[in-house]
Amino acid sequence: MDNSASSDKPKGFNPMLWDCEKQGCFNKLRRPKIEVFADCFPRRINFGDVDGLVELNGQGLLLEWKTGKGTLPMGQRIAHQNLTKDGKFTTLCVVGNAETMECSAYGFFWQGKWNDYRMANLEDVKNFIRRWAKQAQA
């Protein structure tokens, strides 16, 4: 992959290079089977996956990608409320199609509060992320 200055891709461009046709199913071969750790935690708590994470100047942005109506399981909702309570983390929840990257809505957790879904396309989501990055750099 070419990350040189002459490339038309942003410096942080980092696509997944796994080819399921040639290398097999990524989920079976490379995704950790986090369910094996279920007996390590109390109650029904266990690891969940994070769809994206970035840190900038001590601020964190988590990405949760949802399909359908964007329903957040209660455990995930509680976790993101708690993780964002002190303002160090923001969780951006996007409703869309991960294959085509078409987006229909986004909502977010910040300072422990859920800001409900609003209609949005991919450019709206990118603008949210740009605003977050600008604030994190300030």
Sequence and secondary structure as in RCSB ss.txt:
>XXXX:A:sequence
MDNSASSDKPKGFNPMLWDCEKQGCFNKLRRPKIEVFADCFPRRINFGDVDGLVELNGQGLLLEWKTGKGTLPMG
QRIAHQNLTKDGKFTTLCVVGNAETMECSAYGFFWQGKWNDYRMANLEDVKNFIRRWAKQAQA
>XXXX:A:secstr
   STTSSS TT       HHHH  HHHHTS  GGGGGGGSSTT      SEEEEETTEEEEEEEE TT    HH
HHHHHHHHHTTSSEEEEEEEEETTTTEEEEEEEEETTEEEEEEE  HHHHHHHHHHHHHHHH 
